[in-house]
């Protein structure tokens, strides 16, 4: 396996691990939440490793990593809302929070998959259609 294929495999694995466990975090409770949180952060660490190695080969790949980090940042407002819900439970709307979370999970998972496909096409010279 060539070096660039290994780096793409690292990127794809990081994508799978991170977005799978960030989705599972939304339904986890107790010690399982902690385990899923650690797994999600290991996926982010894989992204960082892949980014360092891939950008050493080609700086034009940076935009693909920027998109991934944007998709991860979409979870921050939801996390803040959930935190505010603990402090002000009378103003927390559980239904709205679940709908927003499902929308963010669906969008970020689909967008990260498209991003991985575009990166593959860019790296291996396939035409974008």
Secondary structure, 3 states (H helix, E strand, C coil): CCHHHHHHHHHHHHHHHHHHHHHHHCCCCCHHHHHHHHHHHHHHHHHHHHHHHHHHHCHHHHHHHHHHHHHHHHHHHHHHHHHHHHHCHHHCCHHHHHHHHHHHHHHHHHHHHHHHHHHHHHHCCCCCC
